[in-house]
Amino acid sequence: MDDINVLHHRCLLNLRRRVRDIGDGRPAQERYMRLQKDGDTLSYQGNSEEVGCYVAGRPLSKGNCYFEVTIVDTGVRGTIAVGLVPKFYRLDHQPGWLPYSVAYHADNGKLYNGNPVGQQFGPKCARGDRIGCGIHSENIEAGITTVFFTKNGKEVGSVEVPVSAEGLFPAVGMHSMGEEVKVDLQAEWFLEEDDSMMMVDSHEDDWGRLYDVRVSGTLLEYVGKGKSIMDVGLAQARQPLTTRCHYYEVEIVDAGEKCYIALGLARRDYPKNRHPGWSRGSVAYHADDGKIFHGSGVGDAFGPRCFKGDIMGCGIMFPRDYILDGEGETDDWDRLDIRPGHASVQNVLYLNDEEEEEEGEDGEEAGEQEQEGRKVTVRNSFKHNTTLFNFCCIYVR
């Protein structure tokens, strides 16, 4: 009996010590792996093949409901994640990848909510940007709370997430050499009065032409009749792809009835009622049949079909000596002088400036003569979950 009493006494002392440690203001035990911590600075110390993660010692609460991370250096890839995780989160995974965790990722602007597949959420972040994360604590007792993220003091968006018994702990993940951040666990963020009635940015300024397509934030929605081949909706960006911005992606949020979605490139004055790829001066990858259309209403077998949740990408692989005069200094397309360095490039798309000739209802060109154009390599991609398929086969006619 004496041994049992001694054991009970020791357990009681340990319990009292733990309660005293929590209540006396001493810092709780933070955890991190493959990271170096120097004061409030975290730097990646892995080999870029494994994730490094930091988890703060205390969860967010009503009295301390927000923290910020300043990107000091994006390193090789800028794969920096900021979010909230359970207390004993695995340190070899990015925040947001595992259940009951959520994070905003700087390299692609996506939100990862308990899943290794992210969803488009906000802008990408670079060196000097501040990423904030906080909770609206009014529903935290109900086992669920609203987590919001900010960039440079402005709210990006929010999401409802479940809360474990231990709470949600600030976390930072990194995944490439040279990445470095500063963490402020005592940061404060207030909704300014002018922001109390927030307006959603329509992003309409990003688009030079919209026909039967409605823009809502980063979402594009077809609003046409969809009854005939002429009822095509077109969204064409205001700016062309350049050597500085040479790639873009589209995630299929809703495939509609038949997933008649085409992603590609087209000349500035492309017909508004033609899918990209159908007419001269355009090329496009079509989701419904996986075919490539290059200036013709007849497509060629190219890649897999795409469905809801898939991500389609398109970009230009410019030659190294490709020169685009005035790039980044003007919004006027007509002022850009494109000068190819070589006479020919394999796998090319002709970007013709001449007016397109009249087409018949069957989609065939009225004039078949070849026209001189400028040549670049176009690359298409398809992502399904974590699998990436790249295609560079663009056919010249």
C-alpha positions as CSV (number, residue, x, y, z in Angstrom):
1,M,0.0,0.0,0.0
2,D,2.9,2.3,0.7
3,D,4.2,1.9,-2.8
4,I,0.7,2.8,-4.2
5,N,0.5,5.9,-2.1
6,V,3.9,7.0,-3.2
7,L,2.9,6.5,-6.8
8,H,-0.3,8.5,-6.4
9,H,1.6,11.3,-4.6
10,R,4.1,11.5,-7.5
11,C,1.3,11.6,-10.1
12,L,-0.4,14.4,-8.1
13,L,2.8,16.4,-8.0
14,N,3.4,16.0,-11.7
15,L,-0.2,17.2,-12.4
16,R,0.2,20.2,-10.2
17,R,3.6,21.0,-11.9
18,R,2.0,20.9,-15.3
19,V,-0.8,23.1,-14.3
20,R,1.6,25.6,-12.7
21,D,3.8,25.6,-15.8
22,I,0.8,26.5,-18.0
23,G,-0.5,29.2,-15.7
24,D,2.7,31.0,-14.8
25,G,3.2,32.5,-18.2
26,R,6.2,30.4,-19.2
27,P,6.3,29.6,-22.9
28,A,4.8,26.3,-23.9
29,Q,6.8,23.7,-25.8
30,E,7.0,24.6,-29.5
31,R,8.0,21.9,-32.0
32,Y,9.9,22.1,-35.3
33,M,11.9,19.9,-37.6
34,R,14.3,20.6,-40.5
35,L,14.2,24.2,-39.6
36,Q,16.6,26.4,-37.7
37,K,15.0,28.9,-35.2
38,D,16.9,32.1,-34.2
39,G,14.6,34.2,-32.2
40,D,11.5,34.9,-34.3
41,T,13.3,33.8,-37.5
42,L,12.8,30.4,-39.1
43,S,15.0,29.1,-41.9
44,Y,14.8,25.8,-43.9
45,Q,17.6,23.3,-43.2
46,G,16.4,20.3,-45.2
47,N,17.5,19.0,-48.6
48,S,14.5,20.2,-50.5
49,E,13.1,16.7,-50.7
50,E,11.6,16.7,-47.3
51,V,9.2,19.1,-45.6
52,G,10.2,21.2,-42.6
53,C,7.5,22.4,-40.3
54,Y,7.1,24.6,-37.2
55,V,4.2,24.4,-34.7
56,A,3.8,27.0,-32.0
57,G,3.5,26.1,-28.3
58,R,0.1,27.6,-27.8
59,P,-3.1,27.5,-29.8
60,L,-4.9,30.6,-31.0
61,S,-7.6,31.7,-28.5
62,K,-10.0,34.5,-27.9
63,G,-7.3,36.6,-26.3
64,N,-4.7,35.8,-29.0
65,C,-6.6,35.0,-32.2
66,Y,-4.1,36.1,-34.9
67,F,-0.5,35.7,-36.0
68,E,1.6,36.8,-39.0
69,V,4.6,35.5,-41.0
70,T,6.8,37.8,-43.0
71,I,8.7,36.2,-45.9
72,V,12.3,37.2,-45.7
73,D,13.5,34.9,-48.5
74,T,11.5,32.7,-50.9
75,G,14.5,30.5,-51.5
76,V,14.5,28.1,-54.5
77,R,10.8,27.5,-54.9
78,G,9.0,29.7,-52.3
79,T,7.1,26.7,-50.9
80,I,6.1,28.4,-47.7
81,A,2.8,27.5,-46.0
82,V,1.1,29.4,-43.2
83,G,-1.8,28.1,-41.2
84,L,-3.2,26.2,-38.3
85,V,-2.7,22.5,-37.2
86,P,-3.6,20.2,-34.3
87,K,-1.1,20.1,-31.4
88,F,0.6,16.9,-32.4
89,Y,0.7,17.5,-36.1
90,R,3.3,15.5,-38.1
91,L,6.3,17.8,-38.8
92,D,7.2,16.1,-42.1
93,H,4.0,17.4,-43.8
94,Q,3.1,20.9,-44.9
95,P,0.3,22.5,-42.9
96,G,-3.0,21.9,-44.6
97,W,-2.1,18.5,-46.1
98,L,-3.4,16.4,-43.2
99,P,-6.9,16.3,-41.6
100,Y,-7.9,19.1,-39.2
101,S,-5.3,21.4,-40.6
102,V,-5.6,24.4,-42.9
103,A,-3.0,26.6,-44.6
104,Y,-2.4,29.3,-47.3
105,H,0.5,28.4,-49.5
106,A,2.7,31.2,-50.8
107,D,4.0,29.6,-54.0
108,N,0.7,29.0,-55.7
109,G,-1.9,31.1,-53.7
110,K,-3.9,27.9,-52.9
111,L,-5.7,26.9,-49.8
112,Y,-5.1,23.4,-48.4
113,N,-7.8,22.3,-46.1
114,G,-7.0,18.9,-44.7
115,N,-6.1,17.6,-48.2
116,P,-2.8,17.5,-50.3
117,V,-4.8,18.9,-53.2
118,G,-5.3,22.6,-52.9
119,Q,-8.0,25.0,-54.2
120,Q,-7.4,28.4,-55.7
121,F,-7.8,30.9,-52.9
122,G,-5.7,34.1,-53.3
123,P,-2.7,35.7,-54.8
124,K,0.8,34.2,-54.7
125,C,3.2,35.7,-52.2
126,A,6.8,36.8,-52.6
127,R,9.7,38.2,-50.6
128,G,8.6,41.0,-48.2
129,D,4.9,39.9,-48.1
130,R,3.2,39.3,-44.8
131,I,0.8,36.4,-44.5
132,G,-1.6,36.5,-41.6
133,C,-3.9,33.8,-40.2
134,G,-6.5,34.2,-37.5
135,I,-9.8,32.8,-36.1
136,H,-13.2,34.3,-35.5
137,S,-13.6,32.9,-32.0
138,E,-17.4,33.3,-31.5
139,N,-18.1,29.7,-32.5
140,I,-15.1,28.0,-31.1
141,E,-17.0,26.3,-28.3
142,A,-19.2,24.5,-30.8
143,G,-16.2,22.6,-32.2
144,I,-15.9,24.7,-35.4
145,T,-14.5,28.1,-36.2
146,T,-13.9,30.4,-39.1
147,V,-10.2,30.7,-40.1
148,F,-9.3,33.8,-42.2
149,F,-6.1,34.7,-44.0
150,T,-4.6,38.0,-44.9
151,K,-1.9,39.3,-47.2
152,N,-0.1,42.5,-46.2
153,G,-2.9,43.5,-43.8
154,K,-5.8,42.9,-46.2
155,E,-8.1,39.9,-45.8
156,V,-7.8,37.3,-48.6
157,G,-10.6,35.0,-47.6
158,S,-11.9,32.6,-44.9
159,V,-13.0,29.0,-44.4
160,E,-14.8,27.1,-41.7
161,V,-12.8,24.3,-40.1
162,P,-13.3,21.8,-37.2
163,V,-11.5,22.5,-34.0
164,S,-9.9,19.7,-32.0
165,A,-10.0,19.5,-28.2
166,E,-6.5,21.0,-27.9
167,G,-7.3,23.9,-30.3
168,L,-5.6,25.1,-33.5
169,F,-1.9,25.9,-33.3
170,P,0.0,28.4,-35.6
171,A,2.2,26.5,-38.0
172,V,4.7,27.3,-40.8
173,G,5.9,24.9,-43.4
174,M,8.9,25.1,-45.8
175,H,10.1,22.9,-48.6
176,S,13.1,24.3,-50.5
177,M,16.6,25.6,-49.8
178,G,17.0,29.3,-48.8
179,E,13.5,29.8,-47.5
180,E,13.4,32.1,-44.5
181,V,10.5,33.8,-42.5
182,K,9.9,35.8,-39.4
183,V,7.0,34.8,-37.2
184,D,5.0,37.2,-35.0
185,L,2.8,35.2,-32.7
186,Q,1.6,38.4,-31.0
187,A,0.5,40.3,-34.2
188,E,-2.8,42.1,-34.2
189,W,-5.2,42.7,-37.1
190,F,-8.3,44.9,-37.1
191,L,-11.0,45.2,-39.7
192,E,-10.9,48.9,-40.7
193,E,-14.2,50.8,-40.8
194,D,-13.9,51.4,-44.5
195,D,-13.6,47.6,-44.9
196,S,-16.7,46.8,-42.9
197,M,-18.7,46.6,-46.1
198,M,-16.2,44.6,-48.2
199,M,-16.6,44.5,-51.9
200,V,-15.5,41.5,-53.9
201,D,-13.0,42.3,-56.6
202,S,-14.6,41.2,-59.8
203,H,-11.2,40.9,-61.6
204,E,-12.9,42.3,-64.7
205,D,-9.9,44.5,-65.3
206,D,-7.9,41.3,-66.0
207,W,-10.0,40.6,-69.0
208,G,-9.8,42.4,-72.3
209,R,-12.9,40.7,-73.8
210,L,-15.8,38.8,-72.2
211,Y,-18.6,37.3,-74.2
212,D,-21.3,35.3,-72.6
213,V,-19.0,34.7,-69.6
214,R,-19.5,36.2,-66.2
215,V,-16.6,37.0,-63.8
216,S,-16.9,36.6,-60.1
217,G,-13.5,37.0,-58.4
218,T,-11.3,34.3,-59.9
219,L,-14.3,32.3,-61.2
220,L,-15.5,32.3,-64.8
221,E,-19.0,31.2,-65.5
222,Y,-20.7,30.5,-68.9
223,V,-24.0,32.4,-69.1
224,G,-24.9,31.9,-72.8
225,K,-27.7,29.8,-74.3
226,G,-25.5,26.8,-75.2
227,K,-28.0,25.6,-77.9
228,S,-25.8,25.8,-81.1
229,I,-22.2,25.8,-82.3
230,M,-22.4,29.6,-82.4
231,D,-23.3,29.9,-78.7
232,V,-19.7,29.9,-77.5
233,G,-18.6,32.0,-74.6
234,L,-15.2,33.6,-74.7
235,A,-12.9,35.1,-72.0
236,Q,-9.7,36.6,-73.3
237,A,-7.1,38.2,-71.0
238,R,-6.2,41.8,-71.4
239,Q,-2.5,41.0,-71.4
240,P,-0.7,38.5,-73.6
241,L,1.7,35.9,-72.2
242,T,5.3,37.2,-72.0
243,T,8.7,35.9,-71.1
244,R,8.0,37.2,-67.6
245,C,4.5,35.7,-67.3
246,H,4.5,32.7,-69.6
247,Y,2.0,30.3,-68.1
248,Y,-1.5,30.2,-66.6
249,E,-3.9,27.5,-65.2
250,V,-7.6,26.9,-65.0
251,E,-9.3,24.6,-62.5
252,I,-12.6,23.0,-63.6
253,V,-14.9,23.9,-60.7
254,D,-18.0,22.6,-62.6
255,A,-17.9,20.6,-65.8
256,G,-21.5,21.5,-66.7
257,E,-23.4,19.1,-69.0
258,K,-20.6,18.1,-71.4
259,C,-17.5,19.9,-70.2
260,Y,-17.1,22.0,-73.4
261,I,-14.2,23.8,-71.9
262,A,-11.2,24.9,-74.1
263,L,-7.9,26.3,-72.8
264,G,-5.3,27.9,-75.0
265,L,-4.0,31.0,-76.8
266,A,-5.5,33.2,-79.4
267,R,-4.7,36.4,-81.3
268,R,-6.1,39.6,-79.9
269,D,-9.0,39.9,-82.4
270,Y,-10.1,36.3,-82.2
271,P,-13.8,35.8,-83.1
272,K,-16.0,35.9,-80.0
273,N,-18.2,33.0,-81.0
274,R,-15.4,30.5,-81.7
275,H,-13.7,28.1,-79.3
276,P,-9.9,28.7,-79.0
277,G,-8.2,26.5,-81.5
278,W,-11.0,26.4,-84.1
279,S,-9.9,29.4,-86.1
280,R,-6.5,30.6,-87.5
281,G,-4.2,32.2,-85.0
282,S,-5.2,30.1,-82.1
283,V,-4.4,26.8,-80.4
284,A,-6.2,25.1,-77.5
285,Y,-6.6,21.9,-75.5
286,H,-10.2,20.8,-75.2
287,A,-11.4,19.2,-72.0
288,D,-14.4,17.3,-73.4
289,D,-12.4,15.0,-75.8
290,G,-8.7,15.6,-74.9
291,K,-7.9,16.8,-78.4
292,I,-5.7,19.6,-79.6
293,F,-7.2,22.1,-82.0
294,H,-4.8,24.3,-84.0
295,G,-6.5,26.7,-86.3
296,S,-9.0,24.1,-87.4
297,G,-12.4,22.8,-86.5
298,V,-11.0,19.3,-86.6
299,G,-8.9,18.3,-83.6
300,D,-6.1,15.7,-83.2
301,A,-5.7,13.2,-80.3
302,F,-3.5,14.9,-77.7
303,G,-4.1,14.1,-74.1
304,P,-6.6,12.8,-71.5
305,R,-10.1,14.2,-71.1
306,C,-10.6,16.5,-68.2
307,F,-13.3,16.5,-65.5
308,K,-14.4,18.4,-62.4
309,G,-11.5,19.1,-60.1
310,D,-8.8,18.8,-62.8
311,I,-6.4,21.6,-63.5
312,M,-5.5,22.5,-67.1
313,G,-2.5,24.7,-67.9
314,C,-1.0,26.5,-70.9
315,G,2.2,28.3,-71.4
316,I,4.8,29.5,-73.9
317,M,8.4,28.1,-73.9
318,F,10.2,31.1,-75.3
319,P,13.7,30.6,-76.8
320,R,16.4,32.0,-74.5
321,D,17.2,34.8,-76.9
322,Y,13.6,35.7,-77.5
323,I,13.2,39.5,-77.1
324,L,10.0,41.3,-76.2
325,D,10.7,45.0,-76.4
326,G,8.9,47.1,-73.8
327,E,7.7,44.1,-71.8
328,G,6.4,45.0,-68.4
329,E,6.6,48.7,-69.2
330,T,3.3,49.2,-71.1
331,D,-0.2,48.0,-71.2
332,D,-0.6,48.6,-75.0
333,W,-0.2,45.4,-76.9
334,D,0.4,47.4,-80.1
335,R,3.6,48.8,-78.7
336,L,5.2,45.5,-78.0
337,D,7.8,44.6,-80.6
338,I,8.4,40.8,-80.7
339,R,11.7,39.7,-82.3
340,P,12.4,36.0,-82.5
341,G,16.1,35.0,-82.4
342,H,15.9,32.0,-84.7
343,A,14.2,31.5,-88.0
344,S,12.5,28.3,-86.9
345,V,11.6,26.6,-83.6
346,Q,10.3,23.1,-83.2
347,N,6.7,22.7,-82.2
348,V,5.4,26.1,-83.0
349,L,2.3,28.3,-83.0
350,Y,2.0,31.0,-85.7
351,L,0.9,34.3,-84.1
352,N,-0.5,36.1,-87.2
353,D,-1.3,39.8,-87.1
354,E,-3.3,39.9,-90.4
355,E,-7.1,40.0,-90.2
356,E,-8.7,36.6,-90.3
357,E,-10.6,35.9,-93.5
358,E,-14.3,35.1,-93.5
359,E,-15.3,31.6,-92.5
360,G,-18.2,29.5,-93.5
361,E,-20.7,27.9,-91.1
362,D,-18.8,24.6,-91.3
363,G,-15.8,26.3,-89.7
364,E,-13.4,25.9,-92.7
365,E,-11.2,28.8,-93.7
366,A,-12.2,30.7,-96.8
367,G,-8.5,31.3,-97.6
368,E,-6.0,28.5,-97.2
369,Q,-2.8,30.3,-98.1
370,E,0.0,30.3,-95.5
371,Q,1.0,33.5,-93.9
372,E,4.2,34.5,-92.3
373,G,4.1,34.5,-88.5
374,R,6.2,34.6,-85.4
375,K,7.1,31.3,-83.9
376,V,7.1,30.1,-80.3
377,T,6.7,26.8,-78.5
378,V,3.4,26.2,-76.7
379,R,3.2,23.8,-73.8
380,N,0.0,22.4,-72.4
381,S,-0.4,20.5,-69.1
382,F,-3.0,18.5,-67.3
383,K,-3.1,17.9,-63.5
384,H,-5.2,15.3,-61.8
385,N,-4.6,15.1,-58.0
386,T,-0.8,14.9,-57.7
387,T,-0.1,13.6,-61.2
388,L,1.2,16.0,-63.9
389,F,1.2,15.3,-67.6
390,N,3.1,17.7,-69.8
391,F,2.5,17.9,-73.6
392,C,4.6,19.8,-76.1
393,C,3.1,18.5,-79.3
394,I,1.7,21.4,-81.2
395,Y,1.0,20.7,-84.8
396,V,1.8,23.3,-87.5
397,R,-0.5,23.5,-90.5
